[in-house]
Amino acid sequence: MSRTTRRATATFAATALVAGSVALTTFTPASAAPGECVAPTGEVTVFGFNDFHGRLSEAAQLFTPVEEARVAVGEDNVLLLSSGDNIGASTFDSMILDDTPTLDVLNAIGLDASAVGNHEFDKGWSDLSGRVVPQSDFPYLGANVYTAGTTTVAAPLQAYELFEKGGVTIAVVGAVTDDVPSLVSPAGITGLSFGDPVEAVNRVTDQLLDGDAANGEADVVLASFHEGAADGDASAADNAAASTAFASIYQDVDARVSAIFNGHTHQEYTWTTDAGVPVVQAGSYGSMLAQLVLSVDDTTGAVCGAPEVSLVEVPEEAGTSARLTEVTEIVAAASEEAGVLGAEVIGEASEAVSTAGDGTAGTRDQESPMSNLVAQMFAETLGEDDPEFIGVQNPGGTRDSFDAGEVTYQEAAMVLPFANSLFTTELTGAQVKTLLEQQWQRNSDGEVPSRAFLQLGLSDNVTYTYDESLPEGERITSIMINGAPIDPAKVYTVGSGSFLISGGDNFHVLADGANTRDTGRADLEAWVAWVAEQGTLSPDYSKRGVSASLPEGALVEGGAALTYTFGQPLAGGVAPQTLDMYLLEGDKVSPVLENSAITAYVGEVVVGTATVTEGVATIQVALPQGADVDEGEQLVRFEVAESGTEILVPVTVELVDGAPVGDDDEPTPPVVRPGLPSTGN
């Protein structure tokens, strides 16, 4: 029966009932148009999630509200949708099994439909079309994914799917970001093209709804985009101004669409377009659900009034149902099998490579060999041939350590368990300084959070000094890239996990970077491959950032010494910002490698030595008469013997006779002192 015939029959039946029964006082007039609400007859609850990324341990809790609603209002009144990236960049238990457990979980819970995400293409179109879609009991929707050279949706993807819920026919139209070609290996998608997602959704919507060009197949259309706004804390208008992709969704989607679900950007928001259409995204990683309640008139196929939209927190405990029991069993079986596969040895560590504190992620106010190692992996994996590429790791993102000896696949996964996508962005040198200043934390409201200081892990081409006694925003006193002062105006590329690059952990400046892009790689996948390539790993105890009290004034040949102090004494045995790296033993911190000596150089001339005591050194730097150095802006290089920490500090050298003492034919060019503008938080 067509939509028109069904509506006409319903109207006739209602009229006949009125004629035969004076007790029935409400009815739908025969003149009521399809799509026009006369009186609400019921509600349809639509749940949406996005960017699940194989978070199997969260599955039973995530879908508990869905199962509760199915019991409360009936299966025929509940719809469950995904906005893509169900798989890919997954946690170990799913990733090691080719994400089959995740697909099994989504089948078991009764997912109705999913937009295709960019990570569904991670292993190429042949894998998606030949394995993933056939293994899924739900349709994958990609209205803008075409067979190359055509505008025909590439089968087995679909443009839309229809569902009978609450007495109305609901069409779900799905589309993926058209940036997919830059997010996955080009070789894997050679037979495809990716069109404008909004244009595709609007075209299909027009076909589905009553109209001149319509098939008249649907009463209601819901749009599911694997695309979204970059900043859930900003307004929709600000996001539209900053992103043409989101602006198109926010401003140009057909106003007849009843609601818009978003994904891809891992944000939380519930907004309404100027046309009154809800736009919602439910975070990521199974943290919450979007809930949409449609009040419907099943006699005309209309949505009555504005849908109710909310974000639903996932309960701590999973509920009970036959579906949830099956989900739990799938997850347990995957965990057991992954444990066996995770025992594979992928590398070796000559000594333990540890995070700070207790070896997990409990201590975040210090550098650690492991966080710096992860940052180094980012630089080498993403930086290609750029020697100034900066790898950055947030301390909370490094969750475990390597013991000495064999490193297994599972151990590598425990270090980086979040399966973040790897992103890059571009910052000026001045913004890099701001990034380091933001280690002293301020949240989006300008308040100091409970963790007031988070020390970043950095690749080994970056070193800096800081002085906590200075005003906030002025504490970074020098930054070096490959041994040279950073250029505040120059653009540097920074790479890390999606969480940090999006401004996570209150490193807000990263969200302001230019040309931010998803590399299409996941941290765990890249990390495992990199560890395997290294052969034997060894811990690097050199500090990237050093607490420093720096003197003022010039370094004068034969003149008075300048006094430098590096490291802060332990304060109550906690939060050491010393030249040593520390581990927690019981309730005490102990240095992993204890430094004992520091030497200062200008060029190759020794200008001072001192001992290091409990990670702190005070060193007198004096330039002897007749030293073979050049006048002007130079660097004092401090070398900490045991750890290999190198500290570079700009200084002005003044020679007594005003000329270089050395007799080189080509004098060393002067080093420019970095201009480091003050940047408040």
C-alpha positions in Angstrom: 0.0 0.0 0.0 1.4 3.4 -1.0 1.6 6.2 1.5 -1.3 8.1 -0.1 -3.5 5.1 -0.2 -2.8 4.3 3.5 -3.6 7.8 4.5 -6.9 7.9 2.6 -8.0 4.6 4.0 -7.2 5.8 7.5 -9.3 8.9 7.0 -12.2 7.0 5.6 -12.1 4.5 8.5 -12.1 7.4 11.0 -15.1 9.0 9.3 -17.0 5.7 9.3 -16.4 5.2 13.0 -17.8 8.6 13.7 -20.9 7.9 11.7 -21.5 4.7 13.6 -20.7 5.8 17.1 -21.8 9.1 18.7 -19.4 8.4 21.6 -16.4 9.1 19.5 -16.0 12.9 19.5 -12.6 13.4 17.8 -11.7 12.5 14.3 -9.4 13.5 11.5 -11.1 15.7 8.9 -11.1 14.2 5.4 -9.4 17.4 4.2 -6.3 17.0 6.5 -3.2 17.0 4.3 -0.5 14.4 4.7 2.2 15.7 6.9 -0.1 18.1 8.7 -0.5 17.4 12.5 -4.1 17.4 13.6 -3.7 15.6 16.9 -0.8 13.7 18.4 -1.4 10.0 18.6 1.8 8.8 20.1 5.6 9.2 20.6 8.6 7.7 19.0 11.9 7.7 20.9 15.0 7.8 18.9 18.4 7.1 20.4 21.6 8.1 18.7 25.3 7.5 19.4 28.5 8.2 17.4 32.2 7.4 17.3 31.9 4.3 19.4 35.3 3.1 18.2 35.0 -0.4 19.5 34.6 0.5 23.2 33.4 -3.0 24.1 33.7 -2.5 27.9 31.2 0.4 27.6 28.6 -1.4 25.4 26.2 -2.9 28.0 26.0 0.3 29.9 25.6 2.4 26.8 22.6 0.5 25.5 20.9 0.0 28.9 18.7 3.2 28.4 17.7 1.9 25.0 16.5 -1.5 26.4 14.7 0.3 29.2 12.8 2.4 26.7 11.9 -0.6 24.6 10.3 -2.1 27.7 8.6 1.1 28.7 7.1 2.2 25.4 7.4 -0.9 23.2 9.8 -2.0 20.5 7.7 -0.4 17.8 8.2 3.0 19.3 12.0 3.0 19.7 14.7 3.6 17.0 18.4 3.2 17.6 20.9 4.9 15.2 24.6 5.5 14.9 26.4 8.3 13.2 29.4 6.3 12.2 32.9 5.2 13.3 31.5 2.2 15.1 34.8 0.5 14.3 38.3 1.6 13.6 40.6 3.3 16.1 39.3 0.7 18.5 40.4 -0.6 21.9 42.6 -3.7 22.0 39.9 -6.3 22.5 38.1 -5.2 19.4 41.0 -4.1 17.3 43.0 -7.3 17.6 39.9 -9.3 16.3 39.3 -7.0 13.3 36.4 -5.3 15.1 34.2 -8.4 14.7 33.2 -8.3 18.4 31.9 -4.7 18.0 29.8 -5.6 14.9 28.5 -8.6 16.9 27.5 -6.3 19.8 25.7 -3.9 17.5 23.9 -6.8 15.9 22.9 -8.2 19.3 21.6 -4.9 20.6 19.5 -4.3 17.5 21.1 -1.3 16.0 18.6 -0.1 13.3 20.9 1.8 11.0 24.3 3.6 10.9 25.8 6.3 8.8 29.2 5.2 7.5 32.1 6.9 9.2 35.6 7.6 7.8 37.0 4.9 10.1 34.8 2.3 8.5 37.1 2.8 5.4 40.3 2.3 7.4 41.0 -1.1 5.8 39.8 0.0 2.4 36.6 -0.3 0.4 37.1 -4.0 -0.2 37.0 -4.7 3.5 34.0 -2.4 4.2 32.0 -3.7 1.3 33.1 -7.4 1.4 33.3 -8.0 5.2 32.0 -5.2 7.4 28.7 -4.6 5.7 27.9 -8.3 5.2 28.7 -9.0 8.9 26.3 -6.2 10.0 22.6 -6.9 10.5 21.9 -3.2 10.0 22.3 -1.0 6.9 25.3 1.3 6.5 24.2 4.5 5.0 26.3 6.7 2.7 24.2 8.9 0.5 27.3 10.8 -0.7 29.5 7.8 -1.3 29.5 7.2 -5.0 31.0 4.7 -7.5 33.8 6.8 -9.0 32.6 8.9 -12.0 28.9 8.6 -11.1 26.4 9.8 -8.6 25.2 6.3 -7.8 25.6 5.3 -4.2 28.3 2.6 -4.0 26.6 -0.7 -3.1 26.3 -2.3 -0.6 26.0 1.1 1.1 22.5 2.6 1.0 21.4 6.2 0.9 18.5 5.6 3.4 16.5 3.1 5.2 12.8 3.1 6.2 11.3 2.1 9.5 7.7 1.8 10.7 7.6 3.3 14.2 4.7 4.7 16.1 2.4 4.3 13.1 4.5 6.5 10.8 7.2 5.8 8.3 10.5 7.2 9.3 13.4 7.5 6.8 16.9 7.7 8.1 19.3 9.3 5.6 23.1 9.0 6.2 26.2 10.7 4.9 29.9 10.9 5.7 32.3 13.8 5.8 33.6 14.5 2.3 37.1 14.7 3.8 37.4 10.9 3.8 40.0 10.9 1.0 42.4 12.8 3.3 41.7 10.5 6.3 42.4 7.1 4.8 44.8 5.5 2.5 44.0 6.7 -1.1 44.8 3.2 -2.4 41.9 1.7 -0.5 39.2 3.9 -2.0 40.3 4.2 -5.6 36.9 3.1 -6.9 34.9 5.7 -4.9 34.2 9.4 -4.9 32.8 11.4 -2.0 30.3 14.1 -2.7 28.9 17.0 -0.6 27.1 15.3 2.3 24.4 18.1 2.7 23.6 18.1 -1.0 23.2 14.3 -0.9 20.9 14.4 2.2 18.8 17.1 0.7 18.4 15.3 -2.6 17.3 12.1 -0.9 15.0 14.0 1.4 13.2 15.5 -1.5 12.8 12.1 -3.1 11.4 10.7 0.1 8.8 13.3 1.1 5.6 14.3 -0.6 6.4 16.7 -3.4 6.7 17.1 -7.1 10.0 15.0 -7.4 9.1 12.8 -4.4 8.6 9.1 -4.2 6.4 9.7 -1.2 8.0 6.9 0.7 8.4 8.5 4.1 6.4 10.6 6.6 9.4 11.7 8.6 13.1 12.1 7.7 16.0 12.0 10.1 19.5 12.9 8.9 22.6 11.3 10.3 25.9 12.9 9.3 29.4 11.7 10.2 30.4 15.3 10.4 29.9 18.0 13.0 31.0 21.0 14.9 34.5 21.3 16.3 33.8 22.9 19.7 30.8 21.8 21.7 31.5 24.6 24.3 31.1 27.4 21.7 27.8 28.4 20.1 26.4 26.8 17.0 26.8 30.1 15.2 30.5 30.4 16.2 31.1 26.9 14.9 29.4 27.6 11.7 31.6 30.7 11.2 34.7 28.6 11.8 33.8 25.6 9.7 32.3 25.5 6.3 31.4 21.8 6.7 29.4 22.5 9.8 28.0 25.7 8.4 26.5 23.7 5.6 24.8 21.3 8.0 23.6 24.1 10.3 22.3 26.4 7.5 21.5 24.4 4.4 19.9 21.1 5.4 16.3 20.8 4.1 14.0 22.3 6.7 11.6 19.4 6.3 14.2 17.1 8.0 12.9 16.6 11.6 16.3 16.2 13.3 20.0 16.1 12.5 22.4 13.7 14.2 26.1 14.5 14.1 29.4 12.6 14.6 33.1 12.7 13.7 34.2 15.6 16.0 33.6 13.8 19.3 31.7 16.8 20.8 28.6 17.1 23.0 25.9 19.6 22.0 22.2 20.1 21.4 21.4 23.0 19.2 18.6 24.2 17.0 19.0 25.6 13.5 17.4 28.9 12.5 14.8 26.7 10.7 14.0 25.0 14.0 15.7 21.7 13.3 17.5 20.1 16.3 21.2 19.3 15.8 22.7 16.9 18.3 26.0 15.0 18.9 26.6 12.6 21.8 30.3 12.9 22.6 32.2 9.7 21.7 33.5 6.3 23.0 30.1 5.2 24.4 30.0 8.0 27.0 26.4 9.1 26.3 23.4 8.8 24.1 21.4 11.4 22.2 17.7 11.1 22.8 15.0 12.5 20.5 11.3 12.2 21.3 9.0 12.7 18.3 5.3 13.4 19.0 3.5 12.0 15.9 0.1 12.0 14.3 -0.2 8.5 12.7 -3.3 9.5 10.7 -1.5 12.1 8.7 2.1 11.0 9.2 3.1 14.3 10.8 5.5 15.3 13.6 3.6 17.5 16.0 5.7 20.3 17.4 9.4 20.5 18.0 11.0 17.3 19.0 12.4 17.0 22.5 16.2 16.5 22.4 18.5 15.7 25.3 21.8 14.0 26.0 21.5 10.9 28.3 24.3 9.9 30.6 25.2 6.3 30.5 24.5 4.5 33.8 27.4 3.0 35.8 25.8 -0.4 35.9 24.3 -2.3 33.0 20.7 -3.3 33.1 19.3 -6.8 32.4 17.6 -8.0 29.3 18.2 -10.8 26.8 20.0 -8.5 24.4 22.2 -7.0 27.2 23.1 -10.6 28.3 24.2 -11.5 24.8 26.2 -8.3 24.6 28.0 -9.1 27.9 28.8 -12.6 26.7 30.2 -11.3 23.4 32.4 -8.8 25.2 33.6 -11.5 27.7 34.5 -13.9 24.9 36.4 -11.2 23.0 38.3 -10.2 26.1 39.4 -13.8 26.6 40.5 -14.3 23.0 42.3 -11.0 22.9 44.2 -11.9 26.0 45.6 -14.9 24.2 46.5 -12.9 21.1 47.8 -10.0 23.2 50.6 -12.2 24.5 52.5 -11.8 21.2 55.9 -10.3 21.8 56.4 -7.2 19.7 59.6 -5.7 21.2 62.0 -5.5 24.1 63.0 -3.0 26.8 66.5 -3.0 28.1 65.2 -1.4 31.3 61.8 -0.4 32.6 60.3 2.5 30.6 57.9 4.2 33.1 55.3 6.9 33.5 55.7 9.2 36.5 54.6 8.3 39.9 53.3 4.8 40.4 53.9 3.8 36.8 50.3 4.3 35.6 48.7 7.7 35.0 48.2 8.8 38.6 51.0 11.4 38.5 50.5 14.0 35.8 52.5 17.0 37.1 55.9 15.6 35.9 57.6 14.4 32.8 58.2 10.8 32.4 60.3 8.6 30.0 57.1 7.0 28.7 55.1 10.1 27.9 58.1 11.5 26.1 58.5 8.2 24.3 54.9 8.4 23.1 55.5 12.0 21.9 58.6 10.9 20.1 56.5 8.2 18.3 54.0 10.9 17.2 56.9 12.9 15.8 58.5 10.1 13.9 55.2 8.5 12.7 53.5 11.7 11.6 56.3 14.1 11.0 57.7 12.4 7.9 60.8 14.5 6.9 60.0 17.6 8.9 62.7 18.0 11.6 60.7 20.7 13.3 57.5 18.6 13.7 56.6 18.6 17.4 55.1 15.5 19.0 53.1 16.2 22.1 51.5 13.8 24.6 49.1 14.7 27.5 50.3 12.9 30.7 46.8 11.4 31.4 46.9 9.8 28.0 49.8 7.6 28.9 48.3 4.9 31.1 51.0 2.3 31.8 54.7 1.4 31.7 56.9 -1.3 30.2 58.8 -3.6 32.5 62.3 -4.6 31.5 62.4 -7.5 29.1 59.8 -8.6 26.5 57.1 -6.1 25.4 53.8 -7.8 24.4 51.1 -6.5 22.2 48.8 -6.3 25.3 51.4 -4.2 27.2 51.7 -1.8 24.3 47.9 -1.5 24.3 47.8 -0.8 28.0 50.0 2.2 27.5 47.6 3.8 25.0 44.2 2.3 25.7 42.0 5.0 24.4 42.5 4.4 20.7 42.5 8.0 19.8 42.7 9.0 16.2 46.0 10.8 15.4 45.6 14.5 14.4 48.0 17.2 13.4 47.5 21.0 13.6 49.6 24.1 12.9 50.7 26.6 15.6 52.9 29.6 15.4 55.9 29.7 17.7 54.0 32.2 19.9 51.2 29.6 20.1 53.7 26.9 21.1 54.7 29.1 24.0 51.0 29.5 24.9 50.7 25.7 24.8 53.5 25.3 27.3 52.1 28.1 29.5 48.8 26.3 29.6 50.4 23.5 31.5 49.4 25.7 34.4 45.8 24.9 34.1 42.7 27.0 33.6 39.4 25.5 32.6 37.0 27.1 30.1 35.5 29.2 32.9 38.9 30.5 33.8 39.1 28.5 37.1 42.0 26.5 38.3 41.0 22.8 38.2 41.9 20.2 40.8 44.9 19.2 38.8 46.5 22.6 38.6 49.6 21.6 36.6 49.9 19.0 33.8 53.3 18.5 32.3 53.3 17.6 28.6 55.5 14.9 27.1 57.4 16.2 24.1 59.5 14.9 21.3 63.3 15.2 21.8 63.7 18.1 19.4 62.0 20.5 21.9 63.4 21.8 25.2 62.3 24.7 27.3 62.9 26.4 30.6 60.3 27.8 33.0 60.0 29.8 36.2 56.9 29.3 38.3 57.7 32.4 40.4 56.9 34.6 37.4 53.3 35.7 36.6 50.9 33.3 34.9 51.4 33.5 31.2 55.0 34.6 31.5 56.5 31.5 33.0 58.1 30.0 29.9 61.5 31.7 29.7 63.0 30.0 26.7 62.1 27.4 24.0 64.4 25.6 21.7 63.7 23.6 18.5 66.6 21.4 17.5 68.9 23.5 19.6 67.9 26.9 18.1 65.5 29.5 19.6 61.9 29.1 18.5 60.6 31.7 16.1 57.4 33.3 17.4 56.1 34.1 13.9 57.0 30.8 12.3 54.4 28.0 11.8 55.2 24.6 13.3 53.2 21.4 12.9 52.1 19.6 16.0 50.9 16.0 16.2 49.1 14.1 18.9 45.9 12.2 19.7 42.5 13.7 18.8 41.7 14.4 22.5 44.7 16.7 22.9 44.6 18.4 19.5 40.9 19.3 20.1 41.9 21.2 23.2 41.5 18.5 25.8 43.0 18.7 29.3 42.6 22.5 29.0 45.2 23.0 26.4 42.9 25.3 24.7 45.3 26.8 22.2 45.5 23.5 20.3 41.9 23.9 19.3 42.9 27.2 17.7 45.4 25.6 15.4 45.2 26.0 11.7 44.7 23.2 9.1 43.8 20.7 11.7 43.4 17.2 10.2 42.8 13.6 11.0 45.7 11.6 9.7 43.5 8.5 9.5 45.7 6.6 11.9 45.0 5.4 15.4 47.4 5.8 18.3 47.5 2.1 19.3 48.0 0.9 15.7 50.8 3.5 15.1 52.4 2.8 18.6 52.5 -1.0 18.1 54.1 -0.7 14.7 56.7 1.9 16.0 57.6 -0.2 19.1 58.2 -3.2 16.8 60.4 -1.1 14.6 62.6 0.1 17.4 64.1 -3.3 18.4 65.2 -2.7 22.0 63.8 0.3 23.8 65.7 2.1 26.5 64.4 4.8 28.9 65.4 8.4 28.2 65.7 10.3 31.5 66.6 13.7 29.9 64.2 16.5 30.7 62.4 18.4 28.0 61.3 21.1 30.4 63.5 22.4 33.3 62.6 24.6 36.2 65.1 27.5 36.0 65.9 30.7 37.8 67.7 32.7 35.2 69.9 35.8 35.9 69.7 39.1 34.2 72.6 40.9 32.5 75.3 40.0 30.1 78.1 37.4 30.4 81.2 39.6 30.3 84.6 38.3 29.5 86.6 38.2 32.7 83.6 39.7 34.5 81.4 38.7 37.4 79.8 35.3 37.3 76.1 34.8 36.5 74.1 32.5 38.8 71.8 29.9 37.4 69.6 27.6 39.5 67.9 24.5 37.9 65.3 22.4 39.6 63.1 23.0 42.6 63.6 21.2 45.9 61.1 18.5 46.9 58.2 20.0 48.7 56.8 17.5 51.1 58.0 14.7 48.9 55.5 15.4 46.2 55.4 17.1 42.7 59.2 17.3 42.2 60.2 19.7 39.5 63.8 18.7 39.7 66.5 17.5 37.2 65.8 14.0 38.2 62.8 11.9 37.2 60.9 10.2 40.0 58.8 7.2 40.8 56.5 6.6 43.7 57.5 3.9 46.1 54.9 3.6 48.8 54.3 7.1 50.0 57.8 8.3 48.9 59.2 9.5 45.6 62.6 8.3 44.6 64.7 9.2 41.6 64.9 6.7 38.9 68.3 8.0 37.8 70.0 10.4 40.2 72.1 13.1 38.6 75.3 14.4 40.3 77.0 16.9 38.0 76.2 19.7 35.6 78.6 21.5 33.2 78.1 24.8 31.4 79.5 25.7 27.9 79.5 28.7 25.6 80.5 27.1 22.3 83.1 24.6 23.3 84.4 26.7 26.2 83.6 25.4 29.7 82.2 28.3 31.7 81.1 26.6 34.9 80.6 23.3 36.7 78.6 22.3 39.8 77.1 19.3 41.6 73.5 18.3 41.5 72.0 17.5 44.9 68.6 15.9 45.1 67.8 17.1 41.6 68.8 20.7 42.2 71.9 22.6 40.9 73.1 26.1 41.4 75.9 26.9 39.0 78.1 30.0 38.6 78.8 30.8 34.9 81.8 33.0 34.2 83.6 33.7 30.9 87.3 33.5 31.4 89.7 36.1 29.9 90.7 35.2 26.3 87.9 32.7 25.8 87.5 31.6 22.2 83.9 32.8 21.7 82.1 35.4 19.7 80.5 38.5 21.0 76.7 39.1 20.8 73.7 36.8 21.3 74.8 33.3 22.1 73.6 30.2 24.0 74.8 28.8 27.3 74.6 25.1 27.0 74.2 23.1 30.3 74.8 19.4 30.2 73.5 17.2 33.1 75.9 14.2 33.0 73.9 11.1 34.0 70.5 11.9 32.4 71.8 13.6 29.3 69.5 16.6 29.9 70.6 19.6 27.8 69.5 23.1 28.8 70.0 25.9 26.3 69.6 29.5 27.6 70.2 32.6 25.5 72.7 35.1 26.8 74.5 38.2 25.6 78.3 37.8 25.5 80.4 40.9 25.9 84.1 40.8 25.1 86.6 43.2 26.6 88.0 44.4 23.3 84.6 44.2 21.5 85.9 41.7 18.9 85.9 37.9 18.6 88.9 36.3 20.2 88.8 33.3 17.8 90.6 33.4 14.5 88.0 31.5 12.4 87.7 32.6 8.8 83.9 32.4 9.0 82.7 33.5 12.4 79.7 31.7 13.8 76.5 33.7 13.0 74.8 35.2 16.0 72.0 33.3 17.7 68.8 35.4 17.8 67.2 35.5 21.2 63.6 34.3 20.9 61.0 36.9 21.2 58.5 35.3 23.6 55.5 37.5 24.0 53.6 37.3 27.2 50.4 35.2 26.8 47.9 35.2 29.6 45.5 32.3 30.1 
